[in-house]
Amino acid sequence: MRGWKRVLLPSRAALTALALLVAACGHRGAKPVTGPSPVTTGISRDEVEALWARAKTEYARGHWRKAATLLERVTLEVPDRDTLAIEARFRLAECYLGQKSQLQAAREFRKVSDDTPDAALAPDALLRAGDAYADLWRRPELDPTYGQTALATYQELVNRYPDSPATARGRLRIAELEEFFARKEFKAAEYYYKLKAYDSAILYLKDIAATYPRAAVTPAALLRLVESYRKVGYAEDLLETCSYIRRYHPTSPGVDASCPAPKDGPAPPSAGT
């Protein structure tokens, strides 16, 4: 009819959507429903505390397997960022380490340090992750892969938490690992030296001096480097190395025999002059 405006009525679907939108807006400011304790599977906080107490008792007794079972339950019942969950996971990792499951321990320690980097236990967890990897490399002559992973983990600790007490211990661990690496390279150098493959030995010996200058085996490596230079007739390199030894390792056994001190006065003329 003329004079009437056509009115479009909303469809049933549009009305339903509008009702849902209104309901959602009505709940936007509502507080979330909270339970009596911050647990994830419905048991009470008191029950979690009871599990925790039993786990600590078994842990203190060194019953690693029993303690691990209880600690795993605690980590499942409590949110990951809860301080109780963080400590439970740290102790769980220690239980794995006590059972010689180093890789599993390292994973749990890393979870603490990576998932909760601001936690008080994060630096200690990173230190213990390095310890777990280092424990898998006990002899220098073996594959150093785990040793390299341990070294990288300790260095990460130093970079991420430079002022932590755990970092001071990490620096000591780095020094211990560097001794192992230096000894490993020295064994390789000695192998080639005995085969009279002096150039190969020289490569290893020079790397020891450059990479691990403070290692206990470094003075012996430098003296062996002098002998290797003498075998192949590298006179200039020999003199430079002896000068370095006399400056930085003057009291090392064998220095006087391998690198006699230069006599006073001008050097004698070389043959043919």
C-alpha positions in Angstrom: 0.0 0.0 0.0 1.1 3.5 -0.7 2.4 5.5 2.3 3.6 2.4 4.1 7.2 1.6 4.3 8.2 -1.9 3.8 9.6 -3.4 7.0 12.0 -6.4 6.7 11.7 -8.7 9.7 14.8 -10.5 10.9 15.1 -14.2 10.2 15.1 -16.8 12.9 18.9 -17.3 12.4 19.5 -13.6 12.9 17.5 -13.5 16.1 19.4 -16.5 17.5 22.7 -14.9 16.7 21.6 -11.6 18.3 20.5 -13.5 21.5 23.9 -15.2 21.7 25.7 -11.8 21.3 23.6 -10.3 24.1 24.3 -13.2 26.4 28.0 -12.9 25.7 28.0 -9.2 26.4 26.2 -9.8 29.6 28.9 -12.2 30.8 31.9 -10.0 29.7 32.4 -8.5 33.1 31.6 -11.6 35.1 34.3 -13.1 37.3 35.5 -16.6 36.4 34.4 -19.4 38.6 37.2 -20.5 40.8 37.6 -23.7 42.7 38.9 -24.1 46.2 42.5 -24.7 45.0 44.6 -24.2 41.9 44.7 -27.8 40.8 43.9 -29.1 37.4 42.1 -32.4 37.9 39.6 -31.6 40.6 41.4 -32.9 43.7 41.8 -30.5 46.6 44.8 -28.6 47.5 45.1 -30.6 50.7 45.4 -33.8 48.7 48.1 -32.2 46.6 50.0 -31.2 49.7 49.7 -34.7 51.0 51.2 -36.0 47.8 54.0 -33.4 48.0 54.8 -34.4 51.6 55.1 -38.1 50.7 57.2 -37.2 47.6 59.6 -35.2 49.8 59.9 -38.0 52.3 60.9 -40.5 49.6 63.2 -38.0 47.9 65.0 -37.4 51.2 65.5 -41.1 51.6 67.0 -41.4 48.1 64.1 -43.6 46.9 64.3 -42.1 43.5 61.7 -44.3 41.7 59.0 -43.9 44.4 59.7 -40.2 44.7 59.5 -39.8 40.9 56.1 -41.4 40.8 54.7 -39.1 43.4 56.3 -36.0 41.9 54.9 -36.8 38.4 51.5 -36.9 40.0 52.1 -33.5 41.6 53.1 -31.9 38.3 49.9 -33.3 36.7 47.7 -31.9 39.4 49.1 -28.4 39.7 49.3 -25.7 36.9 52.7 -25.6 35.2 53.6 -22.1 36.5 52.6 -22.8 40.1 55.7 -22.6 42.3 54.8 -26.0 43.7 54.8 -27.5 40.2 58.2 -25.9 39.4 59.8 -27.3 42.5 58.2 -30.7 41.9 59.5 -30.8 38.3 63.0 -29.8 39.5 63.0 -32.6 42.0 61.6 -35.0 39.5 64.6 -34.2 37.2 66.9 -34.9 40.2 65.2 -38.3 40.6 65.9 -39.2 37.0 69.5 -38.1 37.4 69.7 -40.3 40.5 68.4 -43.2 38.4 71.1 -42.5 35.8 68.5 -41.4 33.3 70.5 -38.4 32.3 68.7 -37.4 29.1 65.3 -37.6 30.7 66.7 -35.5 33.6 68.1 -32.9 31.2 64.7 -32.6 29.5 62.9 -31.9 32.8 65.6 -29.4 33.9 65.3 -27.6 30.6 61.5 -27.5 30.9 62.0 -25.6 34.2 64.5 -23.2 32.8 62.8 -22.7 29.4 59.1 -22.7 30.4 59.6 -20.6 33.6 62.7 -18.5 32.9 61.9 -16.1 35.7 61.5 -18.7 38.4 64.0 -18.8 41.2 65.0 -22.3 40.3 65.6 -21.6 36.6 69.3 -20.9 36.8 69.9 -24.0 39.0 67.8 -26.0 36.5 70.0 -24.9 33.6 73.1 -25.7 35.6 71.8 -29.2 36.4 70.9 -29.8 32.8 74.5 -29.2 31.9 75.5 -31.6 34.7 73.3 -34.2 33.2 74.9 -34.0 29.8 78.4 -33.8 31.3 77.7 -37.0 33.2 77.3 -38.8 29.9 80.9 -37.8 28.9 83.2 -39.3 31.5 86.3 -40.2 29.4 88.0 -37.7 27.0 88.7 -40.4 24.4 85.0 -41.0 23.9 82.7 -39.2 21.5 82.5 -35.6 22.9 79.0 -34.8 21.7 77.4 -34.8 25.1 80.4 -32.8 26.4 79.9 -30.2 23.8 76.2 -30.0 24.7 77.1 -29.6 28.3 79.6 -26.9 27.5 77.0 -25.0 25.5 74.4 -25.3 28.3 76.8 -23.9 30.9 77.7 -21.0 28.5 73.9 -20.4 28.1 73.7 -20.2 31.9 76.4 -17.6 32.0 74.8 -15.5 29.3 71.2 -15.7 30.7 71.9 -15.4 34.4 75.3 -13.7 34.8 74.7 -12.7 38.4 73.3 -16.0 39.7 75.2 -18.1 42.3 74.5 -21.1 39.9 76.6 -19.2 37.2 79.7 -19.2 39.5 79.4 -23.0 39.6 78.8 -23.1 35.9 82.1 -21.3 35.2 83.9 -24.0 37.3 82.2 -26.7 35.2 83.3 -24.9 32.0 86.9 -25.0 33.2 86.6 -28.7 34.0 85.2 -29.5 30.6 87.9 -27.5 28.9 90.5 -29.6 30.6 88.7 -32.7 29.2 88.7 -31.3 25.7 92.4 -30.3 25.9 93.3 -33.8 27.1 91.3 -35.3 24.3 93.2 -33.2 21.7 96.5 -33.9 23.3 95.9 -37.7 23.1 95.1 -37.2 19.4 98.3 -35.2 18.9 100.4 -37.8 20.7 98.9 -40.5 18.4 100.0 -38.6 15.3 103.4 -37.8 16.8 104.1 -41.4 17.4 103.2 -42.2 13.8 105.7 -39.5 12.8 102.8 -37.6 11.2 104.2 -34.4 12.6 102.1 -31.9 10.6 98.9 -33.5 11.8 100.2 -33.4 15.4 101.2 -29.8 15.0 97.6 -28.9 14.1 96.2 -30.4 17.3 98.9 -29.0 19.5 98.5 -25.4 18.1 94.7 -25.7 18.7 95.3 -26.7 22.3 97.5 -23.7 22.9 95.0 -21.3 21.2 91.7 -22.7 22.6 92.7 -23.9 26.0 95.6 -21.7 27.2 94.9 -22.3 30.9 94.5 -26.1 30.7 96.8 -28.1 32.8 98.0 -30.1 29.8 98.9 -27.0 27.7 102.5 -26.6 28.8 103.2 -30.2 27.9 101.4 -29.7 24.5 103.6 -26.6 23.8 106.8 -28.6 24.5 105.6 -31.3 22.2 104.9 -28.6 19.6 108.5 -27.5 19.9 109.7 -31.1 19.4 107.4 -31.4 16.4 108.8 -28.2 14.8 112.3 -29.5 15.4 111.4 -32.8 13.6 110.2 -31.0 10.5 112.8 -28.2 10.6 110.4 -25.3 11.2 113.1 -23.2 13.0 111.2 -19.9 13.1 108.1 -21.5 14.5 110.3 -23.3 17.1 111.9 -20.1 18.3 108.5 -18.3 18.6 107.0 -21.2 20.5 110.0 -21.4 22.9 109.8 -17.6 23.5 106.1 -18.0 24.3 106.8 -20.9 26.7 109.6 -19.1 28.5 107.3 -16.1 29.0 104.1 -17.9 30.1 105.3 -21.3 31.4 108.9 -20.8 32.5 108.8 -23.3 35.4 107.2 -26.2 33.5 109.2 -29.4 33.6 111.3 -29.9 30.4 111.5 -26.2 29.4 115.3 -25.9 29.9 115.9 -29.1 27.9 113.5 -28.2 25.0 114.0 -24.5 25.0 117.4 -23.6 26.3 117.7 -19.9 27.2 119.6 -17.8 24.6 123.2 -17.0 25.4 124.2 -13.4 25.9 125.9 -11.7 23.0 125.3 -11.7 19.3 124.0 -14.8 17.6 126.7 -16.7 15.7 126.7 -16.3 12.0 124.9 -18.8 9.9 126.7 -21.2 7.6 127.8 -19.7 4.4 128.1 -16.1 5.7 
